[in-house]
Amino acid sequence: MNPIESLIQGFQSLMAQVPELLQPVIVALAATVPFLEGEIGAMLGVLGGLNPVVAGIAAAAGNFLSVFVVVVLGARIRSAIVARRAARRPVAVGAGAPMEDEADAPKPPSKSQLKVRRYLERFGVPGASLLGPLAMPTQFTAALLVASGVAKSWVLLWQAVAIVAWTTLTAVSTTLALHLVGGIG
């Protein structure tokens, strides 16, 4: 037996100690963690001996749950900030336009904000969501999209599409790799 097979069988025996109904829950919990996400969650599930479909669904659900929380909270935070900024601007007596003093003048965007804007302009929300996992966790991508003013429903839709696509790709790839290593899985 080669070292990879023994490692996989050791992991499978560890996973077998957990009740079957809790195994997908563990995969889903792992997938809520940034940088692990649905991809690593699905991989762990498949390596642990779960059916690849069950592992993929559990991992995608866990990853989407964490993205959903980030998007909802991010949208609320953004709304509160925008409302507070609008309320702070004093209005001159007899004038229709708000007066801006030095402190309320808009700050120039940072380098990272400019990069996000260019990325959005170039690829749009679908491209940012689908390509984002190559650069950063989906939770971070979703937070940046919401912070930039993209509608939360649009962010959730495309993040769901990206999570399902990447998780499926990883679950299928892991299953194929296990079969190639020696008929494990």
C-alpha positions as CSV (number, residue, x, y, z in Angstrom):
1,M,0.0,0.0,0.0
2,N,1.4,3.4,-1.0
3,P,1.5,6.3,1.5
4,I,-1.4,8.2,-0.2
5,E,-3.7,5.1,0.1
6,S,-2.8,4.7,3.7
7,L,-3.5,8.4,4.4
8,I,-6.8,8.2,2.7
9,Q,-7.8,5.0,4.5
10,G,-6.8,6.6,7.8
11,F,-8.9,9.6,7.1
12,Q,-11.9,7.4,6.1
13,S,-11.6,5.4,9.3
14,L,-11.6,8.6,11.3
15,M,-14.7,9.8,9.4
16,A,-16.4,6.4,10.0
17,Q,-16.3,7.1,13.7
18,V,-18.7,9.9,13.2
19,P,-22.4,9.0,12.9
20,E,-23.5,9.0,9.2
21,L,-26.1,11.7,9.6
22,L,-23.4,14.1,11.1
23,Q,-20.8,13.5,8.4
24,P,-22.5,15.9,5.9
25,V,-22.9,18.5,8.7
26,I,-19.2,18.3,9.4
27,V,-18.5,18.9,5.7
28,A,-20.9,21.8,5.6
29,L,-19.3,23.4,8.7
30,A,-15.8,23.0,7.1
31,A,-17.2,24.8,4.0
32,T,-18.3,27.8,6.0
33,V,-14.6,28.7,6.7
34,P,-13.0,31.2,4.4
35,F,-10.1,29.6,2.4
36,L,-11.6,26.1,2.9
37,E,-15.0,26.8,1.4
38,G,-17.0,24.4,-0.8
39,E,-14.0,23.2,-2.7
40,I,-12.0,21.9,0.3
41,G,-15.2,20.8,2.1
42,A,-16.3,18.7,-0.9
43,M,-12.8,17.3,-1.1
44,L,-12.7,16.3,2.6
45,G,-16.1,14.7,2.2
46,V,-15.1,12.6,-0.7
47,L,-11.8,11.7,0.8
48,G,-13.7,10.8,4.0
49,G,-15.8,8.3,2.1
50,L,-19.0,10.3,1.6
51,N,-20.9,9.9,-1.6
52,P,-19.5,12.7,-3.9
53,V,-23.0,14.1,-4.5
54,V,-23.7,14.3,-0.8
55,A,-20.3,15.8,-0.1
56,G,-20.8,18.4,-2.9
57,I,-24.3,19.4,-1.7
58,A,-23.2,19.6,1.9
59,A,-20.1,21.7,1.0
60,A,-22.0,24.0,-1.3
61,A,-24.8,24.5,1.2
62,G,-22.3,25.4,4.0
63,N,-20.3,27.7,1.8
64,F,-23.5,29.5,0.6
65,L,-24.8,29.8,4.1
66,S,-21.7,31.8,5.1
67,V,-21.8,33.9,2.0
68,F,-25.5,34.6,2.7
69,V,-24.7,35.9,6.2
70,V,-21.9,38.1,4.8
71,V,-24.1,39.6,2.1
72,V,-27.0,40.3,4.4
73,L,-24.9,41.8,7.1
74,G,-22.8,43.7,4.5
75,A,-25.8,45.2,2.9
76,R,-27.1,46.4,6.3
77,I,-23.8,47.9,7.2
78,R,-23.5,49.7,3.8
79,S,-27.1,51.1,4.2
80,A,-26.4,52.4,7.7
81,I,-23.1,54.0,6.5
82,V,-24.8,55.7,3.5
83,A,-27.7,56.9,5.6
84,R,-25.4,58.3,8.3
85,R,-23.3,60.1,5.7
86,A,-26.4,61.6,4.1
87,A,-27.7,62.7,7.6
88,R,-24.4,64.4,8.5
89,R,-24.3,66.7,5.6
90,P,-25.5,70.2,6.7
91,V,-27.8,72.1,4.4
92,A,-27.3,75.8,4.0
93,V,-30.2,78.1,4.9
94,G,-31.9,79.2,1.7
95,A,-29.9,77.0,-0.5
96,G,-31.0,73.8,-2.2
97,A,-27.7,72.0,-2.2
98,P,-25.9,70.6,0.8
99,M,-22.7,72.3,1.9
100,E,-19.6,70.2,2.0
101,D,-16.8,71.2,4.3
102,E,-13.3,69.6,4.3
103,A,-14.2,66.7,6.6
104,D,-17.3,65.7,4.6
105,A,-15.6,65.9,1.2
106,P,-15.5,62.5,-0.5
107,K,-12.1,60.7,0.0
108,P,-10.3,59.5,-3.1
109,P,-10.7,55.8,-3.6
110,S,-7.9,53.5,-2.3
111,K,-5.8,51.4,-4.6
112,S,-7.8,48.3,-3.7
113,Q,-11.1,50.0,-4.2
114,L,-9.9,51.1,-7.7
115,K,-8.9,47.5,-8.5
116,V,-12.3,46.2,-7.4
117,R,-14.0,48.8,-9.6
118,R,-11.9,47.9,-12.6
119,Y,-12.5,44.2,-12.0
120,L,-16.3,44.8,-11.8
121,E,-16.2,47.0,-14.9
122,R,-14.2,44.5,-16.9
123,F,-15.9,41.2,-15.8
124,G,-19.2,42.3,-14.2
125,V,-20.7,40.5,-11.2
126,P,-20.9,37.1,-12.9
127,G,-17.2,37.2,-13.8
128,A,-16.1,38.5,-10.4
129,S,-18.1,35.8,-8.7
130,L,-17.0,33.0,-11.0
131,L,-13.3,34.0,-11.2
132,G,-13.1,35.4,-7.6
133,P,-12.3,32.0,-6.0
134,L,-9.1,31.9,-7.9
135,A,-7.9,35.0,-6.0
136,M,-9.8,35.2,-2.7
137,P,-12.5,33.4,-0.7
138,T,-16.1,33.8,-1.8
139,Q,-17.0,35.5,1.4
140,F,-14.5,38.3,0.7
141,T,-15.6,38.6,-2.9
142,A,-19.3,38.9,-1.8
143,A,-18.4,41.5,0.9
144,L,-16.5,43.6,-1.7
145,L,-19.4,43.4,-4.2
146,V,-22.0,44.4,-1.6
147,A,-19.8,47.2,-0.3
148,S,-19.4,48.6,-3.8
149,G,-23.2,48.9,-4.1
150,V,-24.2,45.8,-6.1
151,A,-27.7,44.6,-5.2
152,K,-27.6,41.8,-2.7
153,S,-29.9,39.6,-4.7
154,W,-27.5,39.8,-7.7
155,V,-24.5,39.0,-5.5
156,L,-26.3,36.0,-4.0
157,L,-27.4,34.7,-7.3
158,W,-23.9,34.7,-8.9
159,Q,-22.2,33.6,-5.7
160,A,-24.5,30.6,-5.7
161,V,-23.7,29.8,-9.3
162,A,-20.0,30.1,-8.6
163,I,-20.1,28.0,-5.4
164,V,-22.1,25.2,-7.2
165,A,-19.7,25.3,-10.1
166,W,-16.5,25.2,-8.1
167,T,-17.7,22.7,-5.6
168,T,-19.0,20.3,-8.3
169,L,-15.7,20.6,-10.2
170,T,-13.7,19.8,-7.0
171,A,-16.0,16.9,-6.0
172,V,-15.8,15.3,-9.4
173,S,-12.0,15.9,-9.7
174,T,-11.4,14.4,-6.3
175,T,-13.5,11.4,-7.1
176,L,-11.7,10.8,-10.4
177,A,-8.3,11.2,-8.7
178,L,-9.3,8.7,-6.0
179,H,-10.2,6.2,-8.7
180,L,-7.0,6.8,-10.6
181,V,-4.9,6.4,-7.4
182,G,-6.1,2.9,-7.0
183,G,-9.8,2.3,-7.0
184,I,-10.4,4.0,-3.7
185,G,-13.7,5.8,-3.1
